[in-house]
Amino acid sequence: ELQTAVLTFSAQAAAFGRIARGESKPAVDLNVQPIATRRDSLHNPYLNYVPFLVAGLAAAVVQMFAMLGAVRVVGRELRQRTVPDWMEAARGRIAIALLGKLLAPTVSCLLVGSAFLAGLHGWLGWPLPGHPAVLVGALLLMILAYEGLGLVVVGVTANYRLASSVAAFVTAPALAFAGLTFPLNNMPAAAAAWGQALP
């Protein structure tokens, strides 16, 4: 803003000087600013870090809740050694058992994520980059992807504590590797690969 003010003032001073020397107004306009400049910020158009980062942080919170929630509800069955009872209650059907365990965490994460979206784009009035239904659908897919990743971690480790640690290791730095604060294409190859592997 200061740079714009200084340039505007100096352009006005130069214009008044040219007019005083007898140049016509169209010639002065052409000579003072022959090419009009326009500056657009690609990734932070408001030049304000609040809308720029808060939306990413909201998504980071939801993905942490999703993965850690999936690890918790299934890992607790492993820790308490109640998997046979859990599977018996689902009549041996793994899909039903997982649906029963993950329905409440999925709905909870979807409500939290939707509340974030409503707060950011409704209450605060920040522009919505797309259709709300598509954004909520993408939010649901992200939640399901992180829950699936949590299930994979629990299945591979078969240990609730270790699975929780791995989930925290994956989700906590995910925002840094998402390309929001630093472009993916400028990251070192290992960091970019890690960022692209995350849901």
N, C-alpha and C positions, 0 to 999 in steps of 0.2 A: 504494500500500500504506500509506503514511504517512497519507494522507487517510482511508482506511478505518479505520485504527487509532484516529485521533483521533475520528472520528465514533462509532465503537463505544464508546470510553471515555466520551464525553460523553453518549451515549444511556444507558449503564449508570448514570452518575451521576444523570441526570435520573430514571431509573426508580426508583433507590433513594430519591431525595428524595420522589417521589410516593407510594411505598409507605409511607415514614415518616410522611407526612401523612394516611395512612389510605385511600388509593385502593385499589381491588381490583386484582389482577394482570391480569385481562382488560382493564380500563379503562386500566391503565398501558401494556400492550402496544399497545393501539389508539392511545393518545395519543403515545407515544414514536416509533413508526414506523407511521403510518397507511397508508402506501403503501410496499410493499417495492420496492426498486429492483433492477434487473438490468442490467448493462452488457455489451453484446456488441459486439465489434469486427468490422466486416464484412470488412475486407480483410487484417487481421493479427490473427487470433484468439488467437495465442500471446503477443501483445505482445512479440515477439522478432523482431529483424530478420534473424536467421540463416535460419529457414525461409522467411521472407517474401521475402527477396532472393535466396537461393542458388538456388532453383528457377528464378527468372527469369534469373539469370546463367548457369545451366547451359544453358537454352534459347538464350540469346544466343551462347554459345560454339559450340553446334551449328549455329546458323544462319550464323554467320561461316564455320565450316569448310565448310558445304555450298555457300555461294555462291562463296567464294574457291577451293574445290576444283574446282568446275565451270569457273570462269574459268581456272584453272591448266591443267587437262588439255586443254581445247580451245584456249585461248590459246597454249599452247606449240606446238601444231601450226601456228598462224599465224606465230608468231615464227620458228620453224625452217623455215618454208616447206615443210612436209611434208604439207600437206592432200591433195594428189593421191595420195600413197602411202597415207595413212590411208584415203581414200575407196576406193582400189583394193583395199585389204585387206578392206574391207566390201562389195566388189562393187558400189559405187555406191549402196548403200542407206544413207541418212542415219540412219534409226532404228537400224539395226544398228551403225553407226559410233558413234553417241552412247551406245547401250547398252553397247558395249564400253569406251568411255571412262569412263562414269559408274557402272558397276556397283561397282567397288572403292571409290570415294569414298562412294557411297550406303550400302553395307554398313558401311563404317568409321564414318560419321556415325551410323548407326542403332545400332551397337554402343556408341559413346561416349555417345549419348543414353540408351540403355537402361541403361548402367552408371551414369549419373547418377541415373536414376529408381530403380534398385535400391539405390544407396547412400543416397539421400535417404529413400525410403519403406520400404526393407527394413532396411538396416544401422542408419540413424539412427532408424527407427521413426516418421517423420512420417506422419500420416494421408494416405492416397491419395485424392484427390478424384475418384473414379470407378473404373471397371473398368480393370485394367492393360492388357488387350488394346486397349481403345479409346484409351487414352493412348499406347500404342506406335504404333497406327495413325495417330493424329493427329501424332505425332512424324515418322513416315514421310512423311505428306503435307506437313508443314512443310519437311522436307529436300528433297523433290521440288520444292516451290514455289520454294525459294531456289535450287536448282540450275537450274530453268527460268529464273528471273530472271537468274542468272549467264550462261546461254546467250544470253538476249536481249541482255544488255549486250555480250558478246563479238561477237554478230552485228551489232549496231548500230555499235559502235566499230571493229570489225575490227583492233583494236590491243590486244595483250596487256597492255602497261603501263597504258594508259588504262583498260582494262576492270578491271584490278586496283584501280586508284585509285577508280573508280566503285563497285566492290563494297565496298571498305573504307568509302567514304563512306556507302553505304546501310546496311551491317550494323553498323558501330561504334556509332552513336547509336540503333540500333533499340530497345534496352531502354528508353531514356528516353522514346521516343515510343509505347511499347506500352501505356501506361496502368497499368503496375504501380506505379510510384513516384508518379505524378501522374495523376488521373483524366482520361480522354480528353475527357469532356464539359465539363471546366473549362479545357481548353487553348484557346489562340487557334485560330481556324478553320484557319489554314494548318498549324499543328502537328498538330491533330486529323486533318486530311485526310491528312497525311503518315503519321501513325500508322496510320490505317485502310487506307492503300494497301499497307502492308507485310504480307507473309504471316505 
